[in-house]
Amino acid sequence: MTGRRTLEFMAKPYRARWGVRASNAWMRTVIRAGLPIWTFRVLTVPGRRTGRAIETPLAVFEQDGRRYLVASYGTVNWVLNLHKEAAAPGCRLPSVPPGEGA
């Protein structure tokens, strides 16, 4: 191997900026107050490391009587937390490959 560096191109990890965090806080408050916002619901899942309850507003889509959560920004923290929680006995969280879902 020569001393040259090899560049690897990977997607930049998504990090919510202050505007997104402020919008999420507002949506959590409104949804908890009972005011409907389209198909949004608040997902509460324990954090992977701390176990502290993490709340994230998400859109729930229904197709053929089944409900779907869509990870618009890829494998972000709420997805990782949810997958870890789904590993608990009695919990089922199937992944649907892109293009095969609703």
C-alpha positions as CSV (number, residue, x, y, z in Angstrom):
1,M,0.0,0.0,0.0
2,T,1.3,3.4,-0.8
3,G,1.1,6.4,1.5
4,R,-1.9,7.8,-0.3
5,R,-5.2,8.2,1.4
6,T,-8.3,6.6,0.1
7,L,-11.4,8.8,0.3
8,E,-14.5,7.0,1.3
9,F,-17.8,8.7,0.5
10,M,-20.5,8.2,3.1
11,A,-23.7,10.0,3.8
12,K,-23.3,12.7,6.4
13,P,-25.1,11.7,9.6
14,Y,-28.2,13.8,10.1
15,R,-28.1,16.1,13.1
16,A,-31.3,18.1,13.9
17,R,-30.6,21.8,14.0
18,W,-32.2,24.3,16.4
19,G,-35.2,24.9,14.1
20,V,-36.1,21.3,13.9
21,R,-35.7,20.8,17.6
22,A,-37.9,23.8,18.3
23,S,-40.5,22.5,15.9
24,N,-40.5,19.1,17.4
25,A,-40.9,20.5,20.9
26,W,-43.9,22.6,19.7
27,M,-45.5,19.5,18.0
28,R,-45.0,17.3,21.0
29,T,-46.8,19.9,23.2
30,V,-49.7,20.4,20.7
31,I,-50.2,16.6,20.1
32,R,-50.1,15.9,23.9
33,A,-52.7,18.6,24.4
34,G,-55.0,16.6,22.2
35,L,-55.0,18.8,19.1
36,P,-54.7,16.7,16.0
37,I,-52.0,17.5,13.5
38,W,-52.6,15.3,10.4
39,T,-51.4,11.8,11.2
40,F,-48.6,12.8,13.6
41,R,-48.2,10.9,16.9
42,V,-45.6,11.1,19.6
43,L,-43.3,8.1,19.8
44,T,-41.9,7.5,23.3
45,V,-39.0,5.0,23.5
46,P,-36.3,4.5,26.1
47,G,-32.8,5.8,25.1
48,R,-30.2,3.1,24.2
49,R,-27.7,4.2,26.8
50,T,-29.5,6.2,29.4
51,G,-32.9,4.4,29.4
52,R,-34.5,7.9,29.7
53,A,-37.8,8.3,27.8
54,I,-37.2,10.0,24.5
55,E,-40.2,11.6,22.7
56,T,-40.2,12.2,19.0
57,P,-43.1,13.4,16.8
58,L,-43.6,11.1,13.8
59,A,-46.0,10.8,10.9
60,V,-47.9,7.5,11.0
61,F,-49.0,6.2,7.5
62,E,-51.7,3.6,7.1
63,Q,-51.8,1.2,4.1
64,D,-54.0,-1.8,3.8
65,G,-54.9,-1.8,7.5
66,R,-51.2,-1.7,8.5
67,R,-49.4,1.3,10.1
68,Y,-45.9,2.4,9.1
69,L,-43.4,4.8,10.5
70,V,-41.1,6.3,8.0
71,A,-37.5,7.2,8.9
72,S,-37.2,10.2,6.5
73,Y,-33.6,10.9,7.5
74,G,-32.4,7.3,7.6
75,T,-31.1,5.5,10.6
76,V,-31.3,8.3,13.2
77,N,-31.4,8.0,17.0
78,W,-35.1,7.3,17.3
79,V,-34.7,4.4,14.8
80,L,-31.8,2.9,16.7
81,N,-33.6,3.3,20.1
82,L,-36.7,1.7,18.6
83,H,-34.8,-1.3,17.2
84,K,-33.0,-1.8,20.5
85,E,-36.4,-1.7,22.4
86,A,-37.9,-4.1,19.8
87,A,-35.2,-6.7,20.7
88,A,-37.1,-7.1,24.0
89,P,-39.1,-10.4,24.3
90,G,-42.6,-10.1,23.0
91,C,-42.0,-7.0,20.9
92,R,-42.1,-7.2,17.1
93,L,-40.7,-4.5,14.7
94,P,-40.2,-5.8,11.2
95,S,-38.1,-3.7,8.8
96,V,-39.4,-3.2,5.3
97,P,-36.8,-2.7,2.6
98,P,-37.1,0.5,0.6
99,G,-39.4,0.0,-2.4
100,E,-41.3,-2.8,-0.8
101,G,-43.4,-0.8,1.6
102,A,-46.6,1.1,1.2
